[in-house]
């Protein structure tokens, strides 16, 4: 299955919060292809910068 993650789903996955077990399992399943958009990468950069960097 192909999965396209939006900003919230990626952040929830990375931060271990607000993501259902079935969603987390689908993302972790190596049989699935997980993709993100370049827009999401830009939003993630803004998110990190707003919090003082990594």
N, C-alpha and C positions, 0 to 999 in steps of 0.2 A: 504494500500500500504506500502511496506517496502522501506525505504530510507537509503542509506549508504552514509554518508557525507564524503567528502574529506577535507583535511586541509583548503583549501581556502574557501570553502563554510561555514564551521563552523566558521572560523574567521570573514568572512563577516557578518554572521548572528549575531555573538556576538558583532560586532563593528558597526552594523547598516549602512553598506555601501556595494555598488556594488552587492547587491542581489536583483533579480527581485521580484516584489510583488507576482507572482504565486509561486515562489520557497519559499519565506518566509511563505506564507499561507500554503503550503504543509508541511513544517517543523512544523508549529504551530498547525496543525490539529491533535487533539487527536486520530482520527481514524487511523492515520498513525503511523507506528513503525519506529522510527529514531534510527540509529545505527552509531557508529564510530569504527574505527579500533584501535588496540593498537598502531600501528605506528602513527596514528594521535595524540594520547595522548602524545607520546614521542615528536613529532614535536611541539605540543603546549607548552610543558615544555621548549623546546629549545627556542621557540619564546618569552616566558615570561622571561626566564633567560637572553636572549640577550638584553632585555629592562630594566634590573635592578630589576627584580622580580615583585611581585604583588603589 
